[in-house]
């Protein structure tokens, strides 16, 4: 298994931290965590001074495992790595199940032969027309699909903290962006029009032709719906569900070979003890699956 994964599993807990004064607090915090038997931390990377905090924590305690959280693009991954981060945490935006699994997080693609899903509970009502036009004008990933809409009108439905940055990225590609959300965003490029709206519906024929926002139609070729998380069944439509949760067997195996699930996403009770136990079983089952894949296939009997 991956050395970092083994280390995090052995420690058992990963504190997520956000420091307002990294120059003052980063080194003492790192020393305190290591002294307390928790030599690991995930630094929220969208916070100001996160890169400096990672660097100072690694300098104070080189043996500590420090990672960067809420990473959304390749530049942030590079900056985090330069500061000493050994792992990154980002939002999964798309998943391709072919010859293993390829997961897009930000602008990075991670590949593996097995997959464990532990997203917690993702309850989100879809807008009218969203599911119908997914892949035909509706997208959840600006960095994945932005180039397809270069020089075309698009709307961005901003429901996540990093949505303004995604809209700025689309604008930099040459997309004609209109930003729609219930609240005025922070960090949105001043050249991008903002439309306050809460009642939305995707409109189209064979492909998207517009977004209806509080009764007004915004003509566009694409609608980027940027939520805090993407539901597992949107990432992997072949997943079978049961009573709102991912259906699994006693090995925590899902209906998709090589994919396992654990925690609240498999249904109630929504308790830490259940999630921890299921996570342990899912990890063991994934290891067993990989071992079986690596074994040479026996020749058919003659």
Backbone torsions as a table, in degrees:
resi	resn	phi	psi	omega
1	UNK	NA	165.3	178.3
2	UNK	-62.2	137.6	-176.5
3	UNK	-61.8	-43.0	179.6
4	UNK	-63.5	-42.9	178.2
5	UNK	-60.5	-42.8	178.3
6	UNK	-60.6	-42.0	-178.3
7	UNK	-66.1	-43.7	179.8
8	UNK	-65.9	-38.4	177.8
9	UNK	-63.9	-40.7	-179.5
10	UNK	-65.1	-40.6	-179.8
11	UNK	-70.4	-42.2	172.3
12	UNK	91.7	-13.7	-179.8
13	UNK	-149.4	142.8	179.2
14	UNK	-125.5	103.2	177.2
15	UNK	-65.2	133.8	175.7
16	UNK	-102.8	122.3	-171.7
17	UNK	-125.7	152.3	174.5
18	UNK	-137.6	115.6	-174.8
19	UNK	-105.6	125.6	176.4
20	UNK	-80.1	-25.7	-179.2
21	UNK	-131.0	74.3	-175.5
22	UNK	-60.7	-36.1	-179.1
23	UNK	-60.5	-34.7	-177.9
24	UNK	-89.3	-37.7	-166.8
25	UNK	-105.7	-20.2	-170.8
26	UNK	-62.8	-52.0	-176.9
27	UNK	-63.8	-48.1	177.7
28	UNK	-59.6	-37.6	179.4
29	UNK	-65.7	-43.7	179.2
30	UNK	-59.5	-44.9	179.9
31	UNK	-64.4	-38.3	-180.0
32	UNK	-67.5	-41.6	178.7
33	UNK	-63.9	-43.9	-179.8
34	UNK	-65.4	-41.1	179.0
35	UNK	-64.4	-29.8	-179.3
36	UNK	-87.4	4.9	177.9
37	UNK	83.9	17.9	178.3
38	UNK	-125.6	74.1	-175.6
39	UNK	-82.4	55.2	-178.2
40	UNK	-154.4	150.0	175.4
41	UNK	-160.0	146.5	172.0
42	UNK	-111.4	116.8	-178.2
43	UNK	-92.7	124.4	179.4
44	UNK	-64.5	112.3	-168.0
45	UNK	-79.6	-18.7	178.9
46	UNK	-76.7	-9.7	178.2
47	UNK	-77.4	144.6	178.6
48	UNK	-62.9	134.9	178.7
49	UNK	84.1	9.1	-177.3
50	UNK	-64.3	-41.0	-180.0
51	UNK	-61.3	-42.5	178.9
52	UNK	-65.9	-38.5	179.7
53	UNK	-61.5	-43.3	178.7
54	UNK	-61.7	-45.6	-178.6
55	UNK	-61.7	-44.4	-178.0
56	UNK	-68.5	-36.5	179.0
57	UNK	-67.5	-40.4	178.2
58	UNK	-69.0	-35.4	177.5
59	UNK	-67.2	-39.0	-178.9
60	UNK	-72.6	-36.5	-177.8
61	UNK	-138.6	84.5	-177.4
62	UNK	-58.4	-26.1	-178.6
63	UNK	-78.4	-6.9	-175.8
64	UNK	-79.2	143.5	175.6
65	UNK	-95.2	112.7	-176.9
66	UNK	-118.2	134.3	179.1
67	UNK	-126.8	173.2	179.3
68	UNK	-117.3	129.8	-179.4
69	UNK	-106.5	165.3	-178.2
70	UNK	50.8	44.2	177.0
71	UNK	-83.2	132.1	-172.6
72	UNK	-120.6	-9.5	-178.7
73	UNK	-153.0	170.9	-175.8
74	UNK	-65.0	-35.9	179.4
75	UNK	-62.3	-42.0	178.1
76	UNK	-64.4	-38.1	177.1
77	UNK	-61.7	-43.0	179.5
78	UNK	-64.0	-45.0	-179.8
79	UNK	-64.1	-41.0	179.4
80	UNK	-64.4	-43.1	179.5
81	UNK	-64.1	-40.6	178.5
82	UNK	-63.1	-30.8	179.2
83	UNK	-78.9	-14.9	178.5
84	UNK	117.5	5.7	179.7
85	UNK	-65.9	138.2	-178.7
86	UNK	-106.3	-10.3	173.3
87	UNK	-151.6	157.0	177.5
88	UNK	-127.8	151.5	177.9
89	UNK	-123.4	122.1	-179.7
90	UNK	-140.0	167.5	-179.1
91	UNK	-79.6	125.9	176.0
92	UNK	-72.0	126.7	-174.9
93	UNK	-107.7	-32.1	178.9
94	UNK	-154.0	158.9	-176.8
95	UNK	-142.9	130.2	176.7
96	UNK	-116.7	119.4	179.0
97	UNK	-100.1	92.3	178.5
98	UNK	-156.2	121.2	-177.1
99	UNK	53.6	47.9	-172.3
100	UNK	105.9	-149.8	-176.9
101	UNK	-136.9	134.7	176.0
102	UNK	-120.2	119.4	-176.8
103	UNK	-114.5	128.9	176.0
104	UNK	-95.4	123.2	174.6
105	UNK	-128.5	113.9	-170.6
106	UNK	67.2	-126.3	176.4
107	UNK	-108.2	10.9	179.3
108	UNK	-99.8	148.6	176.8
109	UNK	-117.1	125.8	179.4
110	UNK	-111.6	136.8	-176.4
111	UNK	-119.8	147.4	178.2
112	UNK	-160.3	167.0	-179.6
113	UNK	-95.9	-15.5	176.7
114	UNK	-139.7	161.1	-175.0
115	UNK	-141.3	132.5	174.2
116	UNK	-114.6	122.6	178.2
117	UNK	-97.0	125.5	176.3
118	UNK	-144.6	58.8	-174.1
119	UNK	-84.6	-0.4	-172.9
120	UNK	75.3	-155.0	-179.6
121	UNK	-96.8	120.3	177.1
122	UNK	-115.3	95.6	179.3
123	UNK	-106.0	114.0	-179.0
124	UNK	-149.1	121.4	178.0
125	UNK	-74.0	137.2	178.9
126	UNK	-84.7	151.1	176.3
127	UNK	-75.6	152.2	174.0
128	UNK	-55.8	131.0	179.7
129	UNK	87.0	-11.7	-177.0
130	UNK	-64.0	-53.1	-178.9
131	UNK	-66.0	-37.7	-177.2
132	UNK	-62.2	-37.4	-175.0
133	UNK	-106.4	14.0	175.5
134	UNK	-63.0	125.1	-176.3
135	UNK	84.8	-5.3	178.4
136	UNK	-125.3	35.5	-179.2
137	UNK	129.2	-23.3	175.2
138	UNK	-96.4	131.2	-179.6
139	UNK	-139.1	153.5	175.8
140	UNK	-108.6	3.5	-171.7
141	UNK	-139.5	107.3	179.9
142	UNK	-68.8	-40.9	-178.4
143	UNK	-71.0	-25.2	179.1
144	UNK	-77.9	-44.9	-167.8
145	UNK	-114.7	0.0	-174.8
146	UNK	-56.4	-41.9	-177.1
147	UNK	-62.8	-22.5	179.6
148	UNK	-68.9	-18.1	-174.5
149	UNK	-117.4	21.5	178.0
150	UNK	-59.6	131.8	-178.8
151	UNK	66.6	17.7	177.8
152	UNK	-117.9	155.2	177.5
153	UNK	-76.4	131.9	177.3
154	UNK	-136.2	155.8	171.5
155	UNK	-115.6	143.0	176.3
156	UNK	-113.2	120.9	175.0
157	UNK	-94.2	105.4	-173.0
158	UNK	-91.0	106.4	-179.6
159	UNK	-123.7	7.0	-178.3
160	UNK	-128.6	155.0	-178.9
161	UNK	-58.7	-31.2	-177.5
162	UNK	-93.0	6.0	-178.2
163	UNK	-61.3	-40.1	177.4
164	UNK	-59.9	-37.1	177.8
165	UNK	-66.7	-37.3	176.9
166	UNK	-65.3	-39.7	177.6
167	UNK	-65.2	-40.8	177.1
168	UNK	-60.4	-39.2	178.9
169	UNK	-62.9	-45.5	178.3
170	UNK	-60.4	-40.5	178.9
171	UNK	-62.9	-38.2	-179.8
172	UNK	-67.4	-24.8	177.7
173	UNK	-77.4	-15.0	-176.6
174	UNK	106.9	3.4	176.3
175	UNK	-68.9	145.9	177.1
176	UNK	-91.7	95.0	-166.6
177	UNK	-96.3	135.8	165.4
178	UNK	-120.0	129.0	-176.9
179	UNK	-100.1	127.6	-178.2
180	UNK	-123.2	129.7	175.4
181	UNK	-165.0	162.9	179.9
182	UNK	-69.8	-23.0	-176.6
183	UNK	-130.5	147.2	-179.8
184	UNK	-62.9	128.4	-175.7
185	UNK	-81.2	157.2	173.2
186	UNK	-103.5	136.0	177.6
187	UNK	89.7	6.1	179.3
188	UNK	-78.9	134.9	178.0
189	UNK	-54.8	135.2	-177.1
190	UNK	-63.6	-18.9	179.4
191	UNK	-82.9	-6.9	-178.1
192	UNK	-94.1	121.0	177.7
193	UNK	-64.4	141.8	178.3
194	UNK	-114.1	135.4	178.4
195	UNK	-126.1	118.2	178.4
196	UNK	-81.0	122.2	-179.7
197	UNK	-161.3	151.9	179.6
198	UNK	-124.8	-30.5	-179.7
199	UNK	-96.2	110.3	-172.8
200	UNK	-123.4	153.7	174.9
201	UNK	-153.7	134.9	178.1
202	UNK	-85.6	131.3	-178.3
203	UNK	-115.5	150.5	177.7
204	UNK	174.9	-178.4	175.9
205	UNK	-119.1	-95.5	172.2
206	UNK	-82.5	-28.7	175.2
207	UNK	-134.1	173.9	-178.5
208	UNK	-64.8	136.4	174.9
209	UNK	-120.9	-11.5	179.5
210	UNK	178.2	171.5	174.8
211	UNK	-123.6	124.9	175.9
212	UNK	-87.1	119.1	-176.7
213	UNK	-120.4	108.1	-177.6
214	UNK	51.5	42.3	175.2
215	UNK	91.3	-15.2	180.0
216	UNK	-98.6	134.6	-178.6
217	UNK	-88.5	126.9	175.0
218	UNK	-106.6	102.8	-178.9
219	UNK	-62.8	135.9	179.5
220	UNK	-164.9	162.3	178.1
221	UNK	-96.5	-17.8	-178.7
222	UNK	-148.2	148.0	177.1
223	UNK	-125.2	117.0	177.9
224	UNK	-99.5	111.6	-179.1
225	UNK	-100.2	107.6	-171.9
226	UNK	-109.8	96.1	178.7
227	UNK	-97.0	173.0	177.7
228	UNK	-64.7	-32.2	-178.9
229	UNK	-148.3	155.8	176.4
230	UNK	-105.5	129.2	-179.0
231	UNK	-60.9	141.2	-179.4
232	UNK	-54.4	-36.8	-179.0
233	UNK	-72.5	-18.8	172.4
234	UNK	-78.5	-36.0	177.1
235	UNK	-70.3	-38.5	-174.9
236	UNK	-136.7	84.1	-174.6
237	UNK	-58.7	-22.2	-178.5
238	UNK	-73.3	-9.5	179.3
239	UNK	-63.2	131.4	175.2
240	UNK	-89.0	140.1	-179.8
241	UNK	-118.1	162.7	-179.9
242	UNK	-148.7	117.4	-179.1
243	UNK	53.4	40.8	175.8
244	UNK	87.0	-7.1	179.9
245	UNK	-114.8	163.8	177.4
246	UNK	-71.3	128.1	-178.4
247	UNK	-77.3	127.5	179.9
248	UNK	-133.6	161.1	173.4
249	UNK	-99.2	-168.0	-175.8
250	UNK	-67.6	-19.2	176.9
251	UNK	-89.7	4.2	-176.9
252	UNK	66.3	21.6	176.8
253	UNK	-81.6	138.5	178.4
254	UNK	-91.0	-172.3	178.8
255	UNK	-75.2	-9.8	179.8
256	UNK	-103.0	120.4	-179.4
257	UNK	-55.9	132.3	179.9
258	UNK	88.1	-4.0	-179.9
259	UNK	-111.6	128.0	179.9
260	UNK	-123.6	158.2	-178.1
261	UNK	-140.2	151.2	-177.9
262	UNK	-153.5	151.7	174.6
263	UNK	94.9	-155.6	-174.2
264	UNK	-61.8	-24.0	-178.0
265	UNK	-67.2	-16.2	179.2
266	UNK	-91.7	-1.2	179.9
267	UNK	110.5	177.3	-176.5
268	UNK	-73.8	169.5	-1.6
269	UNK	-73.3	145.0	-178.5
270	UNK	-85.7	78.1	-176.1
271	UNK	-129.6	147.9	-177.8
272	UNK	-60.3	-43.9	-177.0
273	UNK	-60.0	-41.1	177.7
274	UNK	-63.5	-45.4	-177.7
275	UNK	-62.9	-41.8	-179.7
276	UNK	-64.4	-45.5	179.9
277	UNK	-62.7	-43.7	179.2
278	UNK	-65.8	-37.8	178.1
279	UNK	-61.8	-39.8	178.3
280	UNK	-63.6	-45.1	-180.0
281	UNK	-65.3	-42.2	-179.1
282	UNK	-62.7	-40.3	179.7
283	UNK	-64.7	-44.9	178.5
284	UNK	-63.7	-40.4	-179.9
285	UNK	-66.8	-38.3	178.4
286	UNK	-65.2	-40.8	177.0
287	UNK	-62.3	-43.1	178.5
288	UNK	-62.4	-41.2	178.7
289	UNK	-61.1	-43.6	179.6
290	UNK	-65.5	-39.6	177.8
291	UNK	-60.5	-42.3	-179.7
292	UNK	-66.4	-34.9	179.8
293	UNK	-68.6	-31.9	-176.8
294	UNK	-81.5	-16.2	-178.6
295	UNK	-73.5	138.7	177.1
296	UNK	-63.4	138.9	-179.6
297	UNK	-74.4	134.8	179.0
298	UNK	-68.4	141.3	178.2
299	UNK	-67.7	140.4	-179.4
300	UNK	-63.3	143.1	179.9
301	UNK	-67.6	141.4	179.6
302	UNK	-91.6	NA	NA
